[in-house]
Amino acid sequence: MIQSQQTLQEYRTTLSPAEVLDEAKRFFTRRNSLYAAFVEKEGPTYCTFRGQGGEEIVIGVSPTDGGTLVRGSTYLFGMQVARFFTTLPPFELVETTLPQERAAPAGGGR
C-alpha cells in the first residue's frame, strides 16, 4: 500500500455522524492500551486525537444518503484507524429495479 493510502482512509456506515464520533472517542481512548490516544479537539463533524509520540489521528464525518461517510487520517496509526472502521456497521447499497413492462406478443399482437 502506498503511503497516501495509509494516511487517509474512508468508510461508509449506517450510523449518524454524532454516533460515529462517540464511537471514535470510545475506541481510541479505551480500546488500544498500547496505542491509546486522547481527544485533543472536537466539533460536530470531526474529532482529533493525540497519541504516542505526539502522533495525531483525525476522524471526520459527513452525512450521506442513508448513512455517514467517515474519513480517518494519520501518519503512524493507520492500522488502528482501519480497525476502528471494522467496529462500525457497514453501509449497504441496496439497488432496486423498476418493474419491467410486459413484452408485446409476437406477430404484432393481433
C-alpha positions as CSV (number, residue, x, y, z in Angstrom):
1,M,0.0,0.0,0.0
2,I,1.4,3.4,-0.9
3,Q,1.8,6.0,1.9
4,S,-1.1,8.2,0.8
5,Q,-3.5,5.2,1.0
6,Q,-2.2,4.6,4.6
7,T,-2.6,8.2,5.7
8,L,-6.2,8.8,4.5
9,Q,-8.9,6.1,4.7
10,E,-12.6,6.3,4.0
11,Y,-15.6,4.2,5.2
12,R,-19.4,4.4,4.9
13,T,-21.6,3.4,7.8
14,T,-25.3,3.5,8.7
15,L,-24.5,5.3,12.0
16,S,-25.2,9.1,12.3
17,P,-22.2,11.4,12.3
18,A,-22.6,12.0,16.1
19,E,-22.7,8.3,16.8
20,V,-19.5,7.8,14.7
21,L,-17.7,10.4,16.7
22,D,-18.9,8.9,20.0
23,E,-17.6,5.5,18.9
24,A,-14.3,7.0,17.8
25,K,-13.8,8.6,21.3
26,R,-14.6,5.2,23.0
27,F,-12.4,3.3,20.6
28,F,-9.2,5.4,20.6
29,T,-9.3,6.4,24.3
30,R,-10.1,3.0,25.8
31,R,-9.6,0.0,23.4
32,N,-6.0,0.3,22.4
33,S,-3.9,0.3,25.6
34,L,-0.6,0.4,23.7
35,Y,-1.8,2.9,21.1
36,A,-4.1,5.0,23.3
37,A,-4.9,8.4,22.0
38,F,-6.7,11.2,23.8
39,V,-9.2,13.7,22.5
40,E,-7.4,17.0,21.6
41,K,-10.1,18.9,19.7
42,E,-13.6,18.2,18.6
43,G,-16.5,19.7,16.7
44,P,-19.8,18.5,15.2
45,T,-18.0,17.0,12.1
46,Y,-14.6,16.0,13.4
47,C,-12.5,14.8,16.3
48,T,-8.7,14.9,16.6
49,F,-6.7,12.7,18.9
50,R,-3.1,12.9,20.2
51,G,-1.3,9.6,20.7
52,Q,2.0,8.2,21.5
53,G,4.9,10.4,20.5
54,G,2.5,13.2,19.6
55,E,1.0,11.3,16.7
56,E,-2.3,12.8,15.5
57,I,-5.4,11.0,14.4
58,V,-8.2,12.9,12.7
59,I,-11.7,11.4,12.2
60,G,-14.1,13.4,10.1
61,V,-17.7,12.7,9.3
62,S,-20.2,13.9,6.7
63,P,-23.8,12.7,6.3
64,T,-24.7,11.0,3.0
65,D,-27.9,9.4,1.8
66,G,-28.8,6.8,4.4
67,G,-25.6,6.9,6.3
68,T,-22.3,8.7,7.0
69,L,-19.0,9.0,5.2
70,V,-16.2,8.6,7.7
71,R,-12.6,9.7,6.9
72,G,-9.6,8.9,9.1
73,S,-6.2,10.5,8.7
74,T,-3.0,9.7,10.5
75,Y,0.6,9.0,9.7
76,L,1.5,6.2,12.1
77,F,-1.8,4.9,13.4
78,G,-3.2,3.6,10.1
79,M,-3.8,0.1,11.4
80,Q,-5.8,1.5,14.4
81,V,-8.0,3.6,12.0
82,A,-8.6,0.5,9.9
83,R,-9.6,-1.5,13.0
84,F,-11.9,1.3,14.1
85,F,-13.7,1.2,10.8
86,T,-14.3,-2.6,11.3
87,T,-16.2,-1.8,14.5
88,L,-18.8,0.4,12.6
89,P,-21.8,-1.2,10.9
90,P,-21.2,-1.1,7.2
91,F,-23.4,0.9,4.7
92,E,-25.0,-1.5,2.3
93,L,-26.2,-0.1,-1.0
94,V,-29.5,-1.7,-2.0
95,E,-30.5,-1.4,-5.6
96,T,-34.0,-1.8,-6.8
97,T,-35.1,-2.2,-10.3
98,L,-38.2,-0.8,-11.9
99,P,-40.9,-3.4,-12.9
100,Q,-40.5,-4.5,-16.5
101,E,-43.3,-3.8,-18.9
102,R,-44.9,-6.8,-20.5
103,A,-43.4,-7.6,-23.8
104,A,-45.8,-7.3,-26.8
105,P,-46.9,-10.6,-28.1
106,A,-45.1,-11.9,-31.2
107,G,-46.7,-11.1,-34.5
108,G,-47.8,-7.6,-33.6
109,G,-50.5,-8.6,-31.0
110,R,-53.4,-9.4,-33.4
